[in-house]
């Protein structure tokens, strides 16, 4: 039973991360296969793909790590940057973090649901997005916790437990991969003011600065949907994920050429840094030493004023960029 449950958890992780996430980005639309197409694919979790595609493909990828625009910043329940106003509820976020990890598919489903408009609030009818969500929940719960156990006959309890544990394993793994892509040290957060007059080149720069990779071999890369290459994914979200390892060499080369940070590390390190941020920011800013100008999880241009590391290197004559400035803090 343990082996079968683990295999099911792995299969659900692969379906969500490597297949559904990437298919929904349109990475395989070029094949013109109606069964593997972003317009028709429905994934194996409680949230409807259509709602996720708007919240993720549009809001998150266009406004990556911008407070007030990207709902993935803390997923609406956690404070992950000092730019976010502290509220007493944040004292509980170490516990909220554990609950979110265990129920990650539910967190995604609820966070993808758009808030009701004034017209919606005035009406007593269920909004179409709510109906869609409830319908998907019923189908998903019916499949995992009613249909498959019934088909198992007298072993229905074992099947029910296996599905519960497999979904838990998938939720925790997805949570770890996603959080390590945007919340370790070095993954910058941004304010609305920084979007003003942003051109296309600056958009690409924000994608690079707002994301983080983790080192992975072929198996872990596959299990994570190749989101160990989160930087490359945000630069080219509709590029087939099996190409990210190849282009990562070129992306790192550009970062080296222009002295830009390329944030990466082991999965364990990136996750521990993420946990540190979540636990530290449960406290008000007055209990923290760093500010939003010079914190590990975010910084501003104020941090670099008067720094000698800026400008050209007096020995080589090479212009020094953001990576050198960050290292000199």
Secondary structure as a PSIPRED ss2 file (coil, helix, strand):
# PSIPRED VFORMAT (PSIPRED V4.0)

   1 X C   1.000  0.000  0.000
   2 X H   0.000  1.000  0.000
   3 X H   0.000  1.000  0.000
   4 X H   0.000  1.000  0.000
   5 X H   0.000  1.000  0.000
   6 X H   0.000  1.000  0.000
   7 X H   0.000  1.000  0.000
   8 X H   0.000  1.000  0.000
   9 X H   0.000  1.000  0.000
  10 X H   0.000  1.000  0.000
  11 X H   0.000  1.000  0.000
  12 X H   0.000  1.000  0.000
  13 X H   0.000  1.000  0.000
  14 X H   0.000  1.000  0.000
  15 X H   0.000  1.000  0.000
  16 X H   0.000  1.000  0.000
  17 X H   0.000  1.000  0.000
  18 X H   0.000  1.000  0.000
  19 X H   0.000  1.000  0.000
  20 X H   0.000  1.000  0.000
  21 X H   0.000  1.000  0.000
  22 X H   0.000  1.000  0.000
  23 X H   0.000  1.000  0.000
  24 X H   0.000  1.000  0.000
  25 X C   1.000  0.000  0.000
  26 X C   1.000  0.000  0.000
  27 X C   1.000  0.000  0.000
  28 X C   1.000  0.000  0.000
  29 X H   0.000  1.000  0.000
  30 X H   0.000  1.000  0.000
  31 X H   0.000  1.000  0.000
  32 X C   1.000  0.000  0.000
  33 X C   1.000  0.000  0.000
  34 X C   1.000  0.000  0.000
  35 X C   1.000  0.000  0.000
  36 X C   1.000  0.000  0.000
  37 X C   1.000  0.000  0.000
  38 X C   1.000  0.000  0.000
  39 X C   1.000  0.000  0.000
  40 X C   1.000  0.000  0.000
  41 X C   1.000  0.000  0.000
  42 X C   1.000  0.000  0.000
  43 X C   1.000  0.000  0.000
  44 X C   1.000  0.000  0.000
  45 X C   1.000  0.000  0.000
  46 X C   1.000  0.000  0.000
  47 X C   1.000  0.000  0.000
  48 X C   1.000  0.000  0.000
  49 X H   0.000  1.000  0.000
  50 X H   0.000  1.000  0.000
  51 X H   0.000  1.000  0.000
  52 X H   0.000  1.000  0.000
  53 X H   0.000  1.000  0.000
  54 X H   0.000  1.000  0.000
  55 X H   0.000  1.000  0.000
  56 X H   0.000  1.000  0.000
  57 X H   0.000  1.000  0.000
  58 X H   0.000  1.000  0.000
  59 X H   0.000  1.000  0.000
  60 X H   0.000  1.000  0.000
  61 X H   0.000  1.000  0.000
  62 X H   0.000  1.000  0.000
  63 X C   1.000  0.000  0.000
  64 X C   1.000  0.000  0.000
  65 X C   1.000  0.000  0.000
  66 X E   0.000  0.000  1.000
  67 X C   1.000  0.000  0.000
  68 X C   1.000  0.000  0.000
  69 X C   1.000  0.000  0.000
  70 X C   1.000  0.000  0.000
  71 X C   1.000  0.000  0.000
  72 X C   1.000  0.000  0.000
  73 X C   1.000  0.000  0.000
  74 X H   0.000  1.000  0.000
  75 X H   0.000  1.000  0.000
  76 X H   0.000  1.000  0.000
  77 X C   1.000  0.000  0.000
  78 X C   1.000  0.000  0.000
  79 X C   1.000  0.000  0.000
  80 X C   1.000  0.000  0.000
  81 X C   1.000  0.000  0.000
  82 X C   1.000  0.000  0.000
  83 X C   1.000  0.000  0.000
  84 X C   1.000  0.000  0.000
  85 X C   1.000  0.000  0.000
  86 X C   1.000  0.000  0.000
  87 X C   1.000  0.000  0.000
  88 X H   0.000  1.000  0.000
  89 X H   0.000  1.000  0.000
  90 X H   0.000  1.000  0.000
  91 X H   0.000  1.000  0.000
  92 X H   0.000  1.000  0.000
  93 X H   0.000  1.000  0.000
  94 X H   0.000  1.000  0.000
  95 X H   0.000  1.000  0.000
  96 X H   0.000  1.000  0.000
  97 X H   0.000  1.000  0.000
  98 X H   0.000  1.000  0.000
  99 X H   0.000  1.000  0.000
 100 X H   0.000  1.000  0.000
 101 X H   0.000  1.000  0.000
 102 X H   0.000  1.000  0.000
 103 X C   1.000  0.000  0.000
 104 X H   0.000  1.000  0.000
 105 X H   0.000  1.000  0.000
 106 X H   0.000  1.000  0.000
 107 X H   0.000  1.000  0.000
 108 X H   0.000  1.000  0.000
 109 X H   0.000  1.000  0.000
 110 X H   0.000  1.000  0.000
 111 X H   0.000  1.000  0.000
 112 X H   0.000  1.000  0.000
 113 X C   1.000  0.000  0.000
 114 X C   1.000  0.000  0.000
 115 X C   1.000  0.000  0.000
 116 X C   1.000  0.000  0.000
 117 X C   1.000  0.000  0.000
 118 X H   0.000  1.000  0.000
 119 X H   0.000  1.000  0.000
 120 X H   0.000  1.000  0.000
 121 X H   0.000  1.000  0.000
 122 X H   0.000  1.000  0.000
 123 X C   1.000  0.000  0.000
 124 X C   1.000  0.000  0.000
 125 X C   1.000  0.000  0.000
 126 X C   1.000  0.000  0.000
 127 X C   1.000  0.000  0.000
 128 X H   0.000  1.000  0.000
 129 X H   0.000  1.000  0.000
 130 X H   0.000  1.000  0.000
 131 X H   0.000  1.000  0.000
 132 X H   0.000  1.000  0.000
 133 X H   0.000  1.000  0.000
 134 X H   0.000  1.000  0.000
 135 X H   0.000  1.000  0.000
 136 X H   0.000  1.000  0.000
 137 X H   0.000  1.000  0.000
 138 X H   0.000  1.000  0.000
 139 X H   0.000  1.000  0.000
 140 X H   0.000  1.000  0.000
 141 X H   0.000  1.000  0.000
 142 X H   0.000  1.000  0.000
 143 X H   0.000  1.000  0.000
 144 X H   0.000  1.000  0.000
 145 X H   0.000  1.000  0.000
 146 X H   0.000  1.000  0.000
 147 X H   0.000  1.000  0.000
 148 X H   0.000  1.000  0.000
 149 X H   0.000  1.000  0.000
 150 X H   0.000  1.000  0.000
 151 X H   0.000  1.000  0.000
 152 X C   1.000  0.000  0.000
 153 X H   0.000  1.000  0.000
 154 X H   0.000  1.000  0.000
 155 X H   0.000  1.000  0.000
 156 X H   0.000  1.000  0.000
 157 X H   0.000  1.000  0.000
 158 X H   0.000  1.000  0.000
 159 X H   0.000  1.000  0.000
 160 X H   0.000  1.000  0.000
 161 X H   0.000  1.000  0.000
 162 X H   0.000  1.000  0.000
 163 X H   0.000  1.000  0.000
 164 X H   0.000  1.000  0.000
 165 X H   0.000  1.000  0.000
 166 X H   0.000  1.000  0.000
 167 X H   0.000  1.000  0.000
 168 X H   0.000  1.000  0.000
 169 X H   0.000  1.000  0.000
 170 X H   0.000  1.000  0.000
 171 X H   0.000  1.000  0.000
 172 X H   0.000  1.000  0.000
 173 X H   0.000  1.000  0.000
 174 X H   0.000  1.000  0.000
 175 X H   0.000  1.000  0.000
 176 X H   0.000  1.000  0.000
 177 X H   0.000  1.000  0.000
 178 X H   0.000  1.000  0.000
 179 X H   0.000  1.000  0.000
 180 X H   0.000  1.000  0.000
 181 X H   0.000  1.000  0.000
 182 X H   0.000  1.000  0.000
 183 X C   1.000  0.000  0.000
 184 X C   1.000  0.000  0.000
 185 X C   1.000  0.000  0.000
 186 X C   1.000  0.000  0.000
 187 X C   1.000  0.000  0.000
 188 X C   1.000  0.000  0.000
 189 X C   1.000  0.000  0.000
 190 X E   0.000  0.000  1.000
 191 X C   1.000  0.000  0.000
 192 X H   0.000  1.000  0.000
 193 X H   0.000  1.000  0.000
 194 X H   0.000  1.000  0.000
 195 X H   0.000  1.000  0.000
 196 X C   1.000  0.000  0.000
 197 X C   1.000  0.000  0.000
 198 X C   1.000  0.000  0.000
 199 X C   1.000  0.000  0.000
 200 X H   0.000  1.000  0.000
 201 X H   0.000  1.000  0.000
 202 X H   0.000  1.000  0.000
 203 X H   0.000  1.000  0.000
 204 X H   0.000  1.000  0.000
 205 X H   0.000  1.000  0.000
 206 X H   0.000  1.000  0.000
 207 X H   0.000  1.000  0.000
 208 X H   0.000  1.000  0.000
 209 X H   0.000  1.000  0.000
 210 X C   1.000  0.000  0.000
 211 X C   1.000  0.000  0.000
 212 X C   1.000  0.000  0.000
 213 X C   1.000  0.000  0.000
 214 X C   1.000  0.000  0.000
 215 X C   1.000  0.000  0.000
 216 X C   1.000  0.000  0.000
 217 X C   1.000  0.000  0.000
 218 X H   0.000  1.000  0.000
 219 X H   0.000  1.000  0.000
 220 X H   0.000  1.000  0.000
 221 X H   0.000  1.000  0.000
 222 X H   0.000  1.000  0.000
 223 X H   0.000  1.000  0.000
 224 X C   1.000  0.000  0.000
 225 X C   1.000  0.000  0.000
 226 X C   1.000  0.000  0.000
 227 X H   0.000  1.000  0.000
 228 X H   0.000  1.000  0.000
 229 X H   0.000  1.000  0.000
 230 X H   0.000  1.000  0.000
 231 X H   0.000  1.000  0.000
 232 X H   0.000  1.000  0.000
 233 X H   0.000  1.000  0.000
 234 X H   0.000  1.000  0.000
 235 X H   0.000  1.000  0.000
 236 X C   1.000  0.000  0.000
 237 X C   1.000  0.000  0.000
 238 X C   1.000  0.000  0.000
 239 X C   1.000  0.000  0.000
 240 X C   1.000  0.000  0.000
 241 X H   0.000  1.000  0.000
 242 X H   0.000  1.000  0.000
 243 X H   0.000  1.000  0.000
 244 X H   0.000  1.000  0.000
 245 X H   0.000  1.000  0.000
 246 X H   0.000  1.000  0.000
 247 X H   0.000  1.000  0.000
 248 X H   0.000  1.000  0.000
 249 X H   0.000  1.000  0.000
 250 X H   0.000  1.000  0.000
 251 X H   0.000  1.000  0.000
 252 X H   0.000  1.000  0.000
 253 X H   0.000  1.000  0.000
 254 X H   0.000  1.000  0.000
 255 X H   0.000  1.000  0.000
 256 X H   0.000  1.000  0.000
 257 X H   0.000  1.000  0.000
 258 X C   1.000  0.000  0.000
 259 X C   1.000  0.000  0.000
 260 X C   1.000  0.000  0.000
 261 X C   1.000  0.000  0.000
 262 X C   1.000  0.000  0.000
 263 X C   1.000  0.000  0.000
 264 X C   1.000  0.000  0.000
 265 X C   1.000  0.000  0.000
 266 X C   1.000  0.000  0.000
 267 X H   0.000  1.000  0.000
 268 X H   0.000  1.000  0.000
 269 X H   0.000  1.000  0.000
 270 X H   0.000  1.000  0.000
 271 X H   0.000  1.000  0.000
 272 X H   0.000  1.000  0.000
 273 X H   0.000  1.000  0.000
 274 X H   0.000  1.000  0.000
 275 X H   0.000  1.000  0.000
 276 X H   0.000  1.000  0.000
 277 X H   0.000  1.000  0.000
 278 X H   0.000  1.000  0.000
 279 X H   0.000  1.000  0.000
 280 X H   0.000  1.000  0.000
 281 X C   1.000  0.000  0.000
 282 X C   1.000  0.000  0.000
 283 X C   1.000  0.000  0.000
 284 X C   1.000  0.000  0.000
 285 X H   0.000  1.000  0.000
 286 X H   0.000  1.000  0.000
 287 X H   0.000  1.000  0.000
 288 X C   1.000  0.000  0.000
 289 X C   1.000  0.000  0.000
 290 X C   1.000  0.000  0.000
 291 X C   1.000  0.000  0.000
 292 X C   1.000  0.000  0.000
 293 X C   1.000  0.000  0.000
 294 X E   0.000  0.000  1.000
 295 X C   1.000  0.000  0.000
 296 X C   1.000  0.000  0.000
 297 X C   1.000  0.000  0.000
 298 X C   1.000  0.000  0.000
 299 X E   0.000  0.000  1.000
 300 X C   1.000  0.000  0.000
 301 X H   0.000  1.000  0.000
 302 X H   0.000  1.000  0.000
 303 X H   0.000  1.000  0.000
 304 X H   0.000  1.000  0.000
 305 X C   1.000  0.000  0.000
 306 X C   1.000  0.000  0.000
 307 X C   1.000  0.000  0.000
 308 X C   1.000  0.000  0.000
 309 X C   1.000  0.000  0.000
 310 X C   1.000  0.000  0.000
 311 X E   0.000  0.000  1.000
 312 X E   0.000  0.000  1.000
 313 X C   1.000  0.000  0.000
 314 X C   1.000  0.000  0.000
 315 X C   1.000  0.000  0.000
 316 X C   1.000  0.000  0.000
 317 X C   1.000  0.000  0.000
 318 X C   1.000  0.000  0.000
 319 X E   0.000  0.000  1.000
 320 X E   0.000  0.000  1.000
 321 X C   1.000  0.000  0.000
 322 X H   0.000  1.000  0.000
 323 X H   0.000  1.000  0.000
 324 X H   0.000  1.000  0.000
 325 X H   0.000  1.000  0.000
 326 X H   0.000  1.000  0.000
 327 X H   0.000  1.000  0.000
 328 X C   1.000  0.000  0.000
 329 X C   1.000  0.000  0.000
